Amino acid sequence: MSLRFIGIDPNTGQGESPTVWVDENRGELVIQGWKPDEATEAECAAFEMPGHAVGIPEHEQVVRVPARMVSILREACDAAERAQLR
């Protein structure tokens, strides 16, 4: 895996470090964030969308990242998109 560091939460404190990378080989975002509280996870798991099963599959996880990281996420999205064009 070839991860390219994009950015970290600009307000990172001790023990808190939401971070974003791009896997340029796969054209995917890799996001480290906070674990959701039970209410958030339950709300995500209950979300219904036509054509999709309700719930969070065992191989997936919901994470939280602060809105102040939007510009970092945009940069990561652009980098992932460019990686797919290769």
PyMOL commands that set and color helices and strands:
alter all, ss='L'
color gray80, all
select helices_A, chain A and resi 38-46+67-84
alter helices_A, ss='H'
color red, helices_A
select strands_A, chain A and resi 3-8+19-23+28-32
alter strands_A, ss='S'
color yellow, strands_A
deselect
rebuild
show_as cartoon
